[in-house]
Amino acid sequence: MSFHQCQPAEPVAAFCHVCRTCGKEIGPVDCWHCLGTGDKPHVRPRMACEVCNGEGSRGWEPVEAKQ
């Protein structure tokens, strides 16, 4: 069994939900700091979250792991 960090197979991740390494269906993991919004919580004007760099996601995981 090989261990890897799942990554989308295509450069446009919004339309691709299959890992390029293992071929399993994957989904994004929400950032724990901003709860997936990409913004710093409780800061006005809006500023990008420093943990996820404003992406709202901290990586990808197989879909069956989310159930």
N, C-alpha and C positions, 0 to 999 in steps of 0.2 A: 504494500500500500504506500503510495507516495503522498506526502503532505505538501500542500501548496496553498497560496492565497488566491482564491478565486478572483478572476478578472474577466470583464466582458470580452467576447471574441471580436466584436466590431468596435471601431473608434466612436461611433455614435451609440452610447450606452442606453439611451432612452428607448431605443427600438430593439435592443438585444438583451436577452435574459438567459444566455447560455454561456457557461464558463469556457474560455478558450483552451484550458488545460484538461479538465476532466469531462467536459461536455454535459454536466448536470445543469438543471435549471437553477438560476441564482436570482437573488433580489438584494437591493441595497440595505445597509444597516444604518439606521438613523444615528446621527451624532448625539451623544449623551448630553453634551453641554447645551446645545441650542434646540434640542428635541426635533431635529430635522428641518428647521426653518432656514438655517444658514446665517441668521442674524444673532448678534449678542442679545441675550435676554435682558429686558428692562433698561435698554439704552436708547435714548433718543438724541439726535437723529440716528437712524439705523446704521449700524456698523457691522462688518462681516465678522462672523465667529472666528476666533483665533485657533480653535481646536480643529475645525474642519476646513478652514480657509474659505468660508462662505458657501461651501458645497452642500451642506446639510447631511452629508453621508460620510461615514468613516470607513467604508469598505463594502465588500460583497460577501454573501454567505449562501450556501445551498438553501433552496426554498423549504425543503423538508425539515431543516433545523429550526425554522420559525414557528412550526406548528406546536 
